[in-house]
Amino acid sequence: MLRTLARELDDYWPRYLSHHTHRKNRALHDLGDLAVLGSCLTLNPAVIAGGVLVGYGFAFAGHFFVEGRKPATLEHPVLAGLSNWRMFALGCLGELEAELARHGLESEGEVGFGVEVWRERLVRAVRPA
């Protein structure tokens, strides 16, 4: 079963990425992911449920208002959820742009927030000139 899920996830990943090329959409996903992670720190089920709702709200707003399409979560909830956290991790590690390029995709739009931007600012701040 896990091998099947891993194979499905690998097959789905390029499609998921193609729905997340706009930086503003990804930044809204980042805010949602941070809401989920922050709510999990409370260990309070009601707060966690609220964090998940807020997280989905940010992600759905990114799809509807930035990319003009319905979220992939509606068609493949498990694959989309796993892919979202993979995208978040790659953004935190500074590897998302390379992953997009590996699949023949390019980022579009500009944004002043999100884990990719924050990571870049942090790296510049701690690296000697």
Contacts in CASP RR format, 6 or more apart in sequence:
PFRMAT RR
TARGET T0000
AUTHOR 0000-0000-0000
METHOD contacts of the structure
MODEL  1
MLRTLARELDDYWPRYLSHHTHRKNRALHDLGDLAVLGSCLTLNPAVIAG
GVLVGYGFAFAGHFFVEGRKPATLEHPVLAGLSNWRMFALGCLGELEAEL
ARHGLESEGEVGFGVEVWRERLVRAVRPA
5 78 0 8 1.000
8 79 0 8 1.000
9 79 0 8 1.000
9 82 0 8 1.000
9 83 0 8 1.000
12 76 0 8 1.000
12 79 0 8 1.000
12 80 0 8 1.000
12 83 0 8 1.000
13 83 0 8 1.000
13 86 0 8 1.000
13 103 0 8 1.000
14 103 0 8 1.000
15 72 0 8 1.000
16 72 0 8 1.000
16 79 0 8 1.000
16 80 0 8 1.000
16 83 0 8 1.000
16 84 0 8 1.000
16 87 0 8 1.000
17 83 0 8 1.000
17 87 0 8 1.000
17 99 0 8 1.000
17 100 0 8 1.000
17 103 0 8 1.000
17 105 0 8 1.000
18 103 0 8 1.000
18 105 0 8 1.000
19 63 0 8 1.000
19 67 0 8 1.000
19 69 0 8 1.000
19 71 0 8 1.000
19 72 0 8 1.000
20 26 0 8 1.000
20 29 0 8 1.000
20 87 0 8 1.000
21 100 0 8 1.000
21 105 0 8 1.000
21 106 0 8 1.000
21 107 0 8 1.000
21 108 0 8 1.000
22 62 0 8 1.000
22 66 0 8 1.000
22 67 0 8 1.000
22 107 0 8 1.000
22 108 0 8 1.000
22 109 0 8 1.000
23 107 0 8 1.000
23 108 0 8 1.000
23 109 0 8 1.000
23 110 0 8 1.000
23 111 0 8 1.000
23 116 0 8 1.000
24 62 0 8 1.000
24 66 0 8 1.000
24 109 0 8 1.000
24 111 0 8 1.000
25 62 0 8 1.000
25 63 0 8 1.000
25 66 0 8 1.000
25 67 0 8 1.000
26 87 0 8 1.000
26 96 0 8 1.000
26 111 0 8 1.000
26 114 0 8 1.000
26 116 0 8 1.000
27 111 0 8 1.000
27 112 0 8 1.000
27 113 0 8 1.000
27 114 0 8 1.000
27 116 0 8 1.000
27 117 0 8 1.000
28 58 0 8 1.000
28 59 0 8 1.000
28 61 0 8 1.000
28 62 0 8 1.000
28 66 0 8 1.000
29 58 0 8 1.000
29 59 0 8 1.000
29 62 0 8 1.000
29 84 0 8 1.000
29 87 0 8 1.000
29 88 0 8 1.000
30 88 0 8 1.000
30 113 0 8 1.000
30 114 0 8 1.000
30 115 0 8 1.000
30 116 0 8 1.000
31 55 0 8 1.000
31 58 0 8 1.000
31 113 0 8 1.000
31 114 0 8 1.000
32 51 0 8 1.000
32 54 0 8 1.000
32 55 0 8 1.000
32 56 0 8 1.000
32 57 0 8 1.000
32 58 0 8 1.000
32 59 0 8 1.000
33 55 0 8 1.000
33 84 0 8 1.000
33 85 0 8 1.000
33 88 0 8 1.000
35 51 0 8 1.000
35 54 0 8 1.000
35 55 0 8 1.000
35 58 0 8 1.000
36 48 0 8 1.000
36 51 0 8 1.000
36 52 0 8 1.000
36 54 0 8 1.000
36 55 0 8 1.000
38 51 0 8 1.000
39 47 0 8 1.000
39 48 0 8 1.000
39 50 0 8 1.000
39 51 0 8 1.000
39 52 0 8 1.000
39 54 0 8 1.000
40 48 0 8 1.000
42 48 0 8 1.000
56 73 0 8 1.000
59 71 0 8 1.000
59 73 0 8 1.000
59 84 0 8 1.000
60 71 0 8 1.000
63 69 0 8 1.000
63 70 0 8 1.000
63 71 0 8 1.000
63 72 0 8 1.000
64 70 0 8 1.000
64 71 0 8 1.000
71 80 0 8 1.000
72 79 0 8 1.000
72 80 0 8 1.000
72 83 0 8 1.000
73 80 0 8 1.000
73 81 0 8 1.000
87 96 0 8 1.000
88 115 0 8 1.000
90 96 0 8 1.000
90 99 0 8 1.000
91 115 0 8 1.000
91 116 0 8 1.000
91 119 0 8 1.000
92 115 0 8 1.000
92 119 0 8 1.000
93 119 0 8 1.000
94 116 0 8 1.000
94 119 0 8 1.000
94 120 0 8 1.000
96 116 0 8 1.000
97 107 0 8 1.000
97 116 0 8 1.000
100 106 0 8 1.000
100 107 0 8 1.000
111 117 0 8 1.000
END
